Amino acid sequence: MEHITLLITIVIITALAFDFTNGFHDTANAMATTISTGAMKPRAAVAMSAALNLIGAFLSVEVARTISGGIIDEEAGVRPEVIFAGLVGAIVWNLLTWLAGLPSSSSHALFGGLIGATLASVGSGAINGDAVVTKVLIPAVAAPLVAGVAAMLATRLTYRVTRGTDERSAARGYRTGQIASAALVSLAHGTNDAQKTMGVMTLALITGGSLAPGADPPMWVIASAGTAIALGTYLGGWRIIRTMGRGLTDIQPPQGFAAQTGAATTILASSHMGFALSTTQVCSGAVMGCGLGRKGGVVRWSTAARMVVAWGLTLPAAGLIGAGGALLADQGDWGVAAVAVLLVAASGLIWSLSRRRPVDAANVNELDDTAVPGAAVQADGTAAGVNGSVAAKVNGDGTAVAAAPQVVLPAPAAPVSAPAPATGPVP
């Protein structure tokens, strides 16, 4: 019993570590557009998001029930070691996609890790296939499409309503609206994503015999999960914020307001119905929708394609890592210790790689080397074009404004000497 108690403690600590990575991985969902349009300063934005994530964690437990008793059959022989291995798969995938700046789904990383570990250790009989299809796969496909269409229509309606009004005053109003809608997204994120860790912790307590099957999360589980995701959110996943706020499309305040409102509505409705959807996919779909909704707006489909590929890889990749961890953890105490050591080593390696090109609150809105083809960002925030012919200046609110064309004149030719005067007689 002491061994089980110690193992459950390790699982709970690992679950909270995943919740922390979920927080900084998904900060962009709520705050990327607000930061990129200058509606809020980066640090103030992530602080507000962290507080509302914590509040949202206390509003519902429907998604937690889906995790603890829906996808995995807790009475089919699932042991704490399996849950531990699944969490390791989710954490490693979260860190890898964060390093790449890709807003992949923390939720699907968690599902993939748990499913892979369960398949490797217990078998397919412990997976509730119907729940996986209805609660995970269908929302994964439908949610970003619904949010994208809603954001596109809302963006078009927004620009039509404000047609003929002063652009500067309208932008100020929409920046204020963005703050309110970003707060709503943060609250919705707490009601959905924080509950997934609550569900995993509850599942670990059930498999260890500390809770009865079908039990709701205890209050200390809710409070600790909400605190962990809030701390991760405050840390700020600046790499993914840059991709969401500037990598997909150039967002103006009306678009940001429309995208965040559509995303928040989708997430809150799904949380109420117990769908453990990916808030990342919802918010990414909304950002692409608002890019399509503005006349003249451009969606960078190359970045969008990379994101979609990451979405498709998340479940199987996290599942493979989780399965490998489960096979090793099944070897006994030394196997569990080895999995823990590998997790710490992988996390340290990824962190050290991220320090080569750090992204933080100070440079999150700056153009990187790929923002302008052939350009490099200079120390003053200017993106100089090829041969100095084009330049772009990054304003304080993160917008890039083309500078005056710099015409490079050829070097003056050498002076041509006058011909020598004729010496013969002049006719």
C-alpha positions in Angstrom: 0.0 0.0 0.0 2.9 2.4 0.7 4.3 1.7 -2.8 0.9 2.5 -4.3 0.6 5.7 -2.2 4.1 6.8 -3.3 3.3 6.0 -7.0 0.0 7.9 -6.9 1.9 10.9 -5.5 4.4 10.7 -8.4 1.5 10.5 -10.9 -0.2 13.5 -9.3 3.0 15.6 -9.4 3.5 14.6 -13.1 -0.2 15.5 -13.8 0.4 18.9 -12.3 3.6 19.3 -14.4 1.5 18.5 -17.5 -1.1 21.1 -16.4 1.7 23.6 -16.1 2.9 22.9 -19.7 -0.7 23.1 -20.8 -0.9 26.6 -19.3 2.1 28.1 -21.1 1.4 26.1 -24.3 -2.2 27.4 -24.6 -1.7 31.0 -23.4 -1.8 32.0 -27.1 -5.4 30.8 -27.4 -6.7 33.6 -25.3 -4.1 36.3 -25.7 -2.3 36.1 -29.0 -4.6 38.4 -30.9 -4.9 40.8 -28.0 -1.2 41.2 -27.8 -0.6 41.3 -31.5 -3.0 44.2 -32.0 -1.7 46.1 -29.0 -4.9 46.0 -27.0 -2.9 44.9 -24.0 0.7 44.8 -23.0 2.1 41.2 -23.0 2.7 40.8 -19.3 -0.6 42.3 -18.3 -2.4 40.1 -20.8 -0.9 36.8 -19.5 -1.6 37.9 -15.9 -5.2 38.5 -16.6 -5.5 35.2 -18.5 -3.9 33.3 -15.6 -6.3 34.7 -13.0 -9.3 33.8 -15.2 -8.0 30.3 -15.9 -7.9 29.8 -12.1 -11.5 31.0 -11.7 -12.7 28.9 -14.7 -11.3 25.7 -13.1 -14.0 26.0 -10.4 -17.0 26.5 -12.6 -17.6 22.9 -13.9 -16.5 19.3 -13.7 -18.2 17.8 -16.8 -15.0 17.5 -18.8 -13.2 16.0 -15.8 -15.9 13.2 -15.7 -15.2 12.6 -19.4 -11.5 12.0 -18.7 -11.8 10.0 -15.4 -14.7 7.7 -16.5 -15.3 8.1 -20.2 -12.3 7.4 -22.4 -10.4 5.0 -20.1 -12.2 2.2 -18.3 -10.9 2.6 -14.8 -12.1 -0.9 -13.8 -10.3 -2.7 -16.6 -6.9 -3.1 -14.8 -5.5 0.3 -15.5 -2.8 1.0 -12.9 -1.1 4.2 -11.8 2.0 3.3 -13.8 0.0 3.5 -17.0 -1.3 6.9 -16.2 2.2 8.1 -15.4 3.5 6.9 -18.8 0.6 8.6 -20.6 1.4 11.9 -18.9 5.0 11.6 -19.9 4.0 11.2 -23.5 1.8 14.3 -23.3 4.4 16.4 -21.6 7.2 15.5 -24.1 5.0 16.3 -27.1 3.8 19.6 -25.6 7.4 20.7 -25.1 8.5 19.6 -28.6 5.6 21.6 -30.3 6.3 24.5 -28.0 9.9 24.5 -29.1 8.8 24.6 -32.8 6.3 27.4 -32.0 3.4 25.2 -33.2 0.0 25.6 -31.4 -0.8 21.9 -31.3 -3.4 20.4 -28.9 -2.4 19.8 -25.3 -5.7 17.9 -25.0 -5.0 15.5 -27.8 -1.5 15.0 -26.5 -3.0 13.9 -23.2 -5.6 11.7 -24.9 -2.9 10.2 -27.1 -0.5 9.5 -24.3 -3.2 7.8 -22.1 -4.6 5.8 -25.0 -1.1 4.6 -26.1 0.0 3.7 -22.6 -3.3 1.8 -22.0 -3.0 -0.1 -25.2 0.5 -1.1 -24.6 0.0 -2.2 -20.9 -3.6 -3.3 -20.7 -5.0 -3.8 -24.2 -7.8 -2.4 -26.3 -10.5 -3.6 -24.0 -9.7 -0.8 -21.6 -10.4 1.9 -24.2 -14.0 3.1 -24.6 -14.0 3.5 -28.4 -17.4 5.1 -28.6 -16.3 7.8 -26.1 -13.1 8.4 -28.1 -15.1 9.0 -31.3 -17.9 11.1 -29.9 -16.0 13.0 -27.3 -12.6 13.5 -28.9 -12.4 12.8 -32.7 -15.7 14.4 -33.8 -15.1 17.6 -31.8 -11.5 17.7 -33.1 -12.8 17.9 -36.7 -15.9 20.0 -36.1 -14.8 22.5 -33.5 -12.2 24.4 -35.6 -14.5 24.5 -38.6 -17.4 25.8 -36.5 -15.2 28.5 -34.8 -13.6 29.4 -38.2 -16.9 29.9 -40.0 -18.3 31.9 -37.0 -15.2 34.1 -36.9 -15.3 34.7 -40.6 -19.0 35.7 -40.6 -18.5 37.8 -37.5 -15.5 39.6 -39.1 -17.5 40.4 -42.2 -20.5 41.7 -40.1 -18.1 43.8 -38.0 -16.6 45.6 -40.9 -20.0 46.1 -42.5 -21.4 47.6 -39.4 -18.5 50.0 -38.9 -18.3 51.0 -42.6 -17.9 54.8 -42.9 -16.9 55.3 -39.3 -13.6 56.8 -38.2 -11.1 53.9 -38.3 -9.0 55.1 -35.3 -12.0 55.5 -33.0 -13.4 52.1 -34.2 -10.1 50.5 -33.6 -10.0 51.9 -30.0 -13.5 50.5 -29.3 -12.6 47.1 -30.7 -9.4 46.9 -28.6 -11.6 47.4 -25.5 -13.9 44.7 -26.8 -10.9 42.5 -27.4 -9.9 42.7 -23.7 -13.4 41.5 -22.7 -13.5 38.7 -25.3 -10.0 37.6 -24.3 -11.2 37.4 -20.7 -14.0 35.2 -21.8 -11.7 32.9 -23.7 -9.4 32.6 -20.6 -12.4 31.8 -18.4 -13.6 29.2 -21.0 -10.1 27.7 -21.2 -10.1 27.2 -17.4 -13.5 25.4 -17.6 -12.2 23.0 -20.3 -8.4 22.4 -20.1 -7.9 22.6 -16.3 -10.5 19.9 -15.9 -8.6 17.5 -18.1 -5.8 17.4 -15.5 -8.5 17.1 -12.7 -9.8 14.0 -14.6 -6.4 12.4 -14.8 -5.7 13.0 -11.1 -9.1 11.6 -10.2 -8.5 8.6 -12.5 -5.2 8.0 -10.7 -6.9 8.1 -7.3 -9.6 5.7 -8.5 -7.0 3.2 -9.8 -5.1 3.4 -6.6 -8.2 2.7 -4.5 -8.3 6.1 -2.9 -11.6 7.1 -4.6 -14.6 5.0 -5.7 -15.2 4.6 -9.4 -17.3 7.4 -10.9 -16.3 9.9 -8.1 -16.1 13.6 -8.8 -12.7 15.4 -8.3 -12.1 16.4 -4.7 -11.8 20.1 -3.9 -8.0 19.9 -3.4 -7.7 18.3 -6.9 -9.7 21.2 -8.4 -7.7 23.8 -6.6 -4.3 22.4 -7.4 -5.1 21.8 -11.1 -6.4 25.4 -11.4 -3.3 26.8 -9.7 -0.9 24.8 -11.9 -2.5 25.9 -15.2 -2.7 29.5 -14.0 1.0 29.5 -13.2 1.9 28.1 -16.6 -0.3 30.6 -18.3 1.4 33.5 -16.5 4.8 32.1 -17.6 3.6 32.8 -21.2 4.2 30.5 -24.2 5.7 33.4 -26.2 6.8 31.2 -29.1 3.2 30.1 -29.8 1.8 33.5 -29.1 4.1 34.9 -31.9 2.8 32.2 -34.3 -0.9 32.7 -33.5 -0.7 36.5 -33.3 1.5 37.2 -36.3 2.3 33.9 -38.1 -1.2 33.0 -39.4 -2.5 36.4 -40.6 -2.2 40.1 -39.9 -4.9 40.8 -37.4 -6.6 44.1 -36.9 -8.7 44.9 -33.8 -12.1 44.1 -35.3 -10.8 40.7 -36.4 -9.3 40.0 -33.0 -12.6 40.7 -31.3 -14.5 38.5 -33.7 -12.1 35.6 -33.5 -12.0 35.6 -29.7 -15.8 35.9 -29.3 -16.4 33.0 -31.7 -13.8 30.9 -29.9 -15.1 31.6 -26.4 -18.7 30.7 -27.4 -17.6 27.4 -29.0 -15.4 26.4 -25.9 -18.1 27.3 -23.3 -20.8 25.4 -25.2 -18.5 22.3 -25.5 -17.6 22.4 -21.8 -21.2 22.5 -20.9 -21.8 19.3 -23.0 -18.7 17.6 -21.6 -16.8 17.6 -24.9 -13.1 17.6 -24.1 -12.2 19.5 -27.3 -8.9 21.3 -28.1 -9.0 24.9 -27.3 -5.9 25.3 -29.4 -7.7 24.1 -32.5 -10.8 26.2 -31.8 -8.8 29.4 -31.4 -6.5 28.6 -34.4 -9.6 28.0 -36.6 -11.1 31.3 -35.4 -7.9 33.2 -36.3 -7.9 31.7 -39.8 -11.6 32.5 -40.1 -11.1 36.1 -39.2 -8.2 36.4 -41.8 -10.6 35.1 -44.5 -13.4 37.4 -43.3 -11.5 40.7 -43.9 -11.4 42.0 -47.4 -7.8 41.9 -48.5 -6.9 39.7 -45.5 -4.3 37.0 -46.2 -4.0 33.7 -44.4 -0.4 32.3 -44.5 -1.4 28.8 -45.6 2.1 27.4 -45.2 2.0 28.1 -41.5 -1.6 26.8 -41.3 -0.5 23.6 -43.1 2.3 23.0 -40.6 -0.2 23.4 -37.8 -2.6 20.9 -39.3 0.2 18.4 -39.8 1.1 18.8 -36.1 -2.6 18.3 -35.1 -2.7 15.1 -37.1 0.5 13.8 -35.5 -0.4 14.7 -31.9 -2.5 11.7 -31.0 -0.2 9.0 -32.6 3.1 10.7 -31.5 2.0 11.2 -27.9 0.6 7.7 -28.0 3.9 6.2 -29.1 5.8 8.0 -26.4 3.2 6.9 -23.8 3.3 3.3 -25.0 7.1 3.2 -24.8 6.9 4.7 -21.3 4.3 2.1 -20.2 6.3 -0.8 -21.5 9.3 0.5 -19.5 7.3 1.3 -16.4 5.8 -2.2 -16.4 9.2 -3.6 -15.5 8.9 -2.5 -11.9 10.3 0.3 -9.7 13.4 0.7 -11.8 11.3 1.1 -14.9 9.2 3.9 -13.3 12.4 5.6 -12.2 13.9 5.2 -15.7 10.8 6.8 -17.2 11.1 9.7 -14.8 14.8 10.2 -15.5 14.1 10.2 -19.2 11.4 12.8 -18.8 13.6 15.1 -16.9 16.5 14.7 -19.4 14.2 15.3 -22.4 12.7 18.4 -20.8 16.1 19.8 -20.0 17.4 19.2 -23.5 14.3 20.9 -25.1 14.7 23.9 -22.7 18.4 24.3 -23.6 17.6 24.2 -27.3 14.9 26.9 -26.8 17.5 29.3 -25.3 19.4 29.5 -28.6 16.7 31.8 -30.0 14.6 32.9 -27.0 11.2 34.5 -27.4 9.8 36.5 -24.6 7.5 39.4 -23.7 10.0 41.9 -25.1 10.2 40.5 -28.6 7.0 38.5 -29.0 5.6 41.0 -31.6 8.8 41.4 -33.6 9.2 40.0 -37.0 11.5 37.0 -37.3 13.8 36.2 -40.1 11.0 34.7 -42.1 8.5 37.5 -41.8 9.8 39.3 -44.9 11.3 37.1 -47.6 15.1 37.7 -47.6 14.9 40.1 -44.7 16.6 40.2 -41.4 15.4 42.0 -38.3 17.8 44.7 -37.2 18.4 45.9 -33.6 15.9 48.8 -34.0 13.1 46.6 -35.1 13.5 47.3 -38.8 13.2 44.4 -41.2 15.6 45.3 -44.0 14.8 43.9 -47.4 17.1 42.3 -50.0 19.9 44.8 -51.0 18.3 47.4 -48.8 15.6 48.0 -51.4 12.6 47.5 -49.0 12.3 47.9 -45.3 9.6 47.3 -42.7 9.4 48.9 -39.3 7.8 47.1 -36.3 5.7 49.5 -34.3 5.2 49.3 -30.5 1.9 47.5 -31.1 3.5 44.8 -33.2 2.3 46.0 -36.6 4.7 46.1 -39.5 4.7 49.3 -41.5 6.6 49.6 -44.8 9.2 52.2 -44.7 10.1 54.5 -47.5 11.7 52.6 -50.4 15.4 52.8 -50.2 16.7 53.4 -53.7 20.3 52.2 -54.1 21.9 54.2 -56.9 24.8 52.8 -58.8 28.3 54.3 -58.2 28.9 57.3 -60.4 30.9 56.5 -63.5 34.4 57.9 -64.0 34.4 61.4 -65.6 35.0 61.3 -69.4 37.8 63.6 -70.4 37.1 66.1 -73.2 38.7 65.3 -76.6 42.0 67.2 -77.3 41.6 70.3 -79.4 42.5 69.9 -83.0 45.8 71.3 -84.0 45.2 71.6 -87.7 43.9 74.7 -89.6 40.3 75.5 -89.0 38.4 75.5 -92.2 
